[in-house]
Amino acid sequence: MKMLPLALLVGAWQAAASAGLLPASVLPSFWEVAASLGGMLRSGEILPHTAASFGRAGAGFALGVAGGVVLGLLMARVRAVERAIEPILLLIYPVPKPALIPLFMVWLGIGDFSKIAVIALACLVPVVIAAYNGARSVDDMLIWSARARGTAQGRLLWRVVLPSALPQIAAGVRTAIAVAIIVLVSSEFISAETGLGYLIFSYGGVGADDAMLAVVIYLAVLGYALDRAYLAGLRRLMSWHAFAH
Amino acid sequence: MRLLIRLGPVALIVLAWELVARVGWVNPNVFPPVTDIVARWLTVFLDGRIYAPLWETLWRALAGLAAAIAVGVPLGLLMGRTRWAEWFFAPLFSFGFPLPKIALIPLYVHWFGLFSLSKVMLIFTDCLFPIVLFTYHGARGLSPVYLWSAQSRGTGRLRMFWRVVLPLSLASIYDGIQVAVVVAVLVAVVSEMVSGGGGLGELMIRAYRFGDVRTAFAALVTISLIGYFLYRIAQWLRGILLHWHVTEA
């Protein structure tokens, strides 16, 4: 039912193309785009590009999230770390991360490393901030009671602070998923020989609009599915947490 | 003094960076010393090389943002207060919000050409989503008491939008604009990096091709400053325009 407006829009697109109101040179019909996507899936042409893109995005995302959680928690609980990291974060925060791509290409080459590094940095920022805010708002009672039982600092972070900060971290990670895809596509537009961004760009360059749109829609559907899957997984994982009820 | 302590870590990093680059452990053309970058940044401002690209990026970002506000705010208000508009548009916008609109660059170049129009249109498209969604949520969550009291005095529909719904939704409209400002600068720079046509993004890519890391850094600093100042200006305007608002304590 919620998808009905989207279906209507697609229907209107197809109807306008069939009626000749929408020349194929402006926008190929939905049917042509769907057929093109079907062809790419059947021939398997799109699969290695999907794998390349998800390898880059996944590696950058994993590094960024892991680093972000650790840094955020440490910042919230250890004064020296907070002092050291906070000003650096303030400096990095206003930088539009895709603008770092050319510099990282100088440092790490035009291959996968520079893309992964920029994606990692771009994912790190929202997660650090979420983890930091989440860990700072942990109920002091929980910490005192754990301390009173002689819980060591490391165990405290792992068993008390991290679980309490999870809802906020989860929101930061959701932002990081969207950010990873944006930076991925930007970096593949700028320089790549594989990947979905490369595929969109090269089909666009030769005027194969139906194939280009097919990959754009494929990417959009994958991005949407990832977001949904993340939310569903989260609901399961966090069923014990107060915020899930 | 407190500022000094706060900035201490940054100063340390800058100092270490400067030393490493000066001593020659790294190639200064790949990883230039901070002082070189600052010097280059000052040079491009003093000799005026930066102004043309700076202006290109800035006006594209602002034009796209302004168009998104002009279309997005009325649309969001309409969605918040009328059933059919909410039914049709709300799922579309919440579906499209997390998607990478940047992937549309080749399509927009095809439709609107290589130059400013395609970039402004893409910035408009990307900024539209946060503005519509925030406006919509603001307009939907209004306390009905205000609406009833205006209605009971016989306020017409159009006047109601203009005098009651819009002002009460301003706080969340502003939240949307704050998000959109950041998006506008990002999309402007990425589209310039990808399809050229002048601007700071193209300047960065050209500097990269010529191996001119100092200029690339100078452009990066300028881009970040634009983003930062636009965000601060939006914040400042918010304070001025919304000082009367209930949620602004």
Interface residues (C-beta under 8 A of the other chain):
Chain A: K2 M3 L4 P5 L6 L8 L9 V26 R83 A84 I85 E86 P87 I88 L91 P94 V95 P96 K97 P98 A99 L100 I101 P102 L103 M105 V106 W107 I177 A178 I181 I182 V185 S186 F189 I190 G197 I200 F201 Y203 G204 G205 G207 D209 M212 L213 V216 L219 A220 G223 Y224 D227
Chain B: I5 R6 L7 G8 P9 V10 I13 V30 F31 W87 F88 F89 P91 L92 F95 P98 L99 P100 I102 A103 L104 I105 P106 L107 V109 H110 W111 V182 V185 L186 V189 V190 M193 V194 G201 M204 I205 A207 Y208 G211 V213 A216 F217 A219 L220 I223 S224 L225 G227 Y228 Y231
